[in-house]
Amino acid sequence: DPRCAVFRTAWKQMFFISLLSLFRHSQHVPPCFCGQEKCGSAWTALCVKEEEGDHMPRAWLTHVQAHPRISKPQCGVKWTPVHRLIGLMGMLYLCLSRFRLLQEGASVNARHKLGWTALMVAAINRNSSVVKLLLTAGADPNLGDEFSSVYETAKERGLHSLEVLVTREDDFNNRLNNRASFRGCTALHYAVLADDHPTVKMLLDGGANPLQKNEMGHTPMDYAREGEVMKLLKAAAAKFQEEQRKREIEERRRFPLEQRLREHIIGQESAIAAVGAAIRRKENGWYDEEHPLVFLFLGSSGIGKTELAKQTAKYLHKDVKKGFIRLDMSEFQERHEVAKFIGSPPGYVGHEEGGQLTKKLKQCPNAVVLFDEVDKAHPDVLTIMLQLFDEGRLTDGKGKTIDCKDAIFIMTSNVASDEIAQHALQLRQETAELSRKRIAEKLDDVQMTDKITISKQFKENVIRPILKAHFRRDEFLGRINEIVYFLPFCHSELIQLVNKELSFWAKRAKARHNITLVWDREVMDVLADGYNLHYGARSIKHEVERRVVNQLAAAYEQDLLPRGCTLRIVVDDSDKQLLKAKDGASAKEGHKKGPTLRLEIVEDSRSRKLDIQAPLAPEEMSCPL
C-alpha cells in the first residue's frame, strides 16, 4: 500500500530527528553528519509528497538540515561516542535511502519546486560522494538552474519572498547572495563557487561543459579563483574546444551547409552555393578578420531571401534567438529616424534606451543581421552602414564603440526585381533546354533542380547601373562581399512548392479534424499555374488557399466531412482535357479560367464527390450600377 510506504518513511525521518532533539542543549553536537569539514554539508534523500493518493518522488534533495531548534555548532568540536553513534546511524540510513531511490527508478534529473537539481545542491555543498553517485546514475551535469533571485523567483511563482528565502537556505545553501541571479548556472558553476577541486574534476570527467554560460553570460571560469581549480578549468576548456572543433568539422563534412539549406529552401541553387561558400571560408579561418561578411540579396518578393538569412543564422547560432537580428528598413525612411538605429544623442528623448541595432549587437556581436528592404532606408542610414561594413564597428548615441567584425550582415532589396522578372522568360527557355538535354542523357537526373546563372553581361549592363542610380555611391556597393541573385522558380520547383503547401494543410487537417487529405499529380500541375513572377511563393500559397482550402472550409461548415474520413483532391473530369491541351490553341479560351478542383470522399476503395454549395468567388461578384 503506498500509504504504508509514506508512513514508514515519515516514521524513520521523525525517529532520526527525535534523536537529534535529545542533544539540542548539548555543546558537543557534531558539525555535520557526512564527514565533511564545513557545516552545511548534506545528504541525498527523497522529498516524498503524497499527491492524489500517489507515492511519487517530488525532488531530490541533498541538504538535510539538523532540527530547527538545534543551534548551529562550531566546527572542530570534540565528538562523543554517543554523537558518533548517531552520526553512523544517520549515515547508514541516508546511504540506504540513496540506493533505494535509485533502485525504485527515481529521476536523478528531477527539479526542486524552485528550479534546481540534486547535482547542483551536492556541488554547492562540496559533497563529492553524492556528486559521484548522481553522475553514475545518469545525472545531466549541463542542466541549468531555473532559480534566479529570491525576489524574482517569488514573483514568477506567486510565492512570498520570505518563503522562497527560507526554502533556498534550507534546501540549497545559505551562503549565496540572495539578490544575485543564478538562472542558467550548472553544477559546475556551483562547484567552482564552492572552490571544490575534487567535485570540479569529477564533473568535468562526467561530461560537464566548461564553456557553458549562464543567463548573465558567464562561464564557470569567470567565477574561479587563481589556483588549482582555475588551471583545471583552463585545461578542460582547451580540450573541450578542440574536441568541439573536430566534431563540428566532422558534422559539416557529413552534412554540408548547402544540404541543410535545401531542406528549407526550394530552388535558388546559385544563392545557396554563394552563401555556403562564404560561410565555409569563415568557419575554417579563410577570411579577413578585420571586416565582416556583407551580402546583398536581390530578387522579387517571396522567393526565399529572408528565409535564407534565417536558416543561415539558425545554422551558425543553433536556436539562440539573439543570434538573429532583423530590422525592417522601411521604419527608417525619414532622416530623424536615424536615431532609432544607433540611439539618440545626449540630451534627447530616448538617449538611455539606446538604438535598435546597437542594443542588440551588444548582446551578440557575432549575430546574423538582416536589413530587410534596405532600398527603403534614408541615405543617412546608408552612411552609417559604411563604417559598419568597412571597419566592423559602430558608435552608438552614448559614444561607445561596438566591435562586430565577426557579424554577418545581409541586406535584401527589390531593386531590379522587375528586370529580373522580365528576364525570366529567357531563363525559363534555358531551363527547358537543359531539361531536354537531361532527359536525353540520363533519365534519373530529370528531377534535379535546374541550375541557371545570370550572365556577367546582364549583371554589369543591367543590374549594376540600377543599383548605382538607387544607392548613389560606389563606395557603398564596393563594401558588399557578394551580390546574390534570386531567380524565378522553374516548373519542377513550383511542383515542390505546391506539394509543400498541400502537405502543410494535410497535417493541419489530420491534427485538428482527423481528416486524411490526399491529392493527384494533376492537382499540383493545376495549382502551379497560379504562380506569379512578381509575388513568388506567396502566389502559390494564395492559390492553394483560394482553390482548395476554401472548399475544405465550406464542406466542413456544411457538415459534409465526417471525422476520420479520407478526402481526395481531384481535377474535374470535364476539365481534364484542358490539362492535356492547355498549350494548344483550342484550349486558350477555356484555360483562362483554369480547370476546376473537386473534393471526393474515399469510401471502401470508391470515391464519392461532395456537393459543396460554395459561396460566390470575389471575381464572380457583381455590383449594381
Secondary structure, DSSP 8 states (H G I E B T S, - for coil): -HHHHHHHHHHHHHHHHHHHHTTTT-S---S-SS--SSTT----EEEEEEETTEEEEEEEE------TTS----TT----HHHHHHHHHHHHHHHHHHHHHHHTT--TT-B-TTS-BHHHHHHHTT-HHHHHHHHHTT--TT-------HHHHHHHHT--HHHHHHHHHHHT-SSS-TTS--TT--HHHHHHHTT-HHHHHHHHHTT--TT---TTS--GGGG--TTHHHHHHHHHHHHHHHHHHHHHHHHHHHS-HHHHHHTT--S-HHHHHHHHHHHHHHHTT-S-TTS-EEEEEE--TTSSHHHHHHHHHHHHHTT-GGGEEEEEGGGG-SGGGHHHHH---TTSTTTTT--HHHHHHHH-TT-EEEEETGGGS-HHHHHHHHHHHHHSEEE-TTS-EEE-TT-EEEEEE-TTHHHHHHTHHHHHHHHHHHHHHHHHH-GGGTTS-------HHHIIIIIHHHHHHHH--HHHHHT-SEEEE-----HHHHHHHHHHHHHHHHHHHHHHH--EEEE-HHHHHHHHTT-BTTTBHHHHHHHHIIIIIHHHHHHHHTT-S-TT-EEEEEE-GGGHHHHHSTTSGGGHHHHTT---EEEEEEETTEEEE--------GGG-----
